[in-house]
Amino acid sequence: MLAKDKNIAFDRVVDLLEADPDDLFKTALIEERPEANFQSVALKRLQGDSWDKLAVEFRVAGTALQVFYRNCLQEFKPHFKKYLSLDNGWKQQLVNLT
């Protein structure tokens, strides 16, 4: 995949996470903490925040946060595909989010 395509894929993923057209990402919570939702966690990970930093910020064990994130990626994979019309190259970009 070309660097340009990676940037487009990254931007599309960020746009989808921010827009959350079906209110899925912000309603997926860890430990019933509204501030610790998939949307917030994913956007911060994409900005480069470490798991340790996020664990402190959200007051959640780092391991639990990582498991939550990976489970959400699996759960929302069809949603990403639907809205991003993913081909094999785009799918790899989603795999790289973990």
KAKAVEN-V710284 format. One record per run of one state. SS is the DSSP state (~ for helix, > for strand, _ for the rest). FROM is the first residue (numbers start at 1). TO is the last residue. Records with the same first field share a line. If there is no record, write none. Layout:
# KAKAVEN-V710284
SS=FROM-TO / FROM-TO
This chain:
# KAKAVEN-V710284
_=1-2 / 20-28 / 31-32 / 47-50 / 59-61 / 85-87 / 96-98
~=3-19 / 38-46 / 51-58 / 62-84 / 88-95
>=29-30 / 33-37
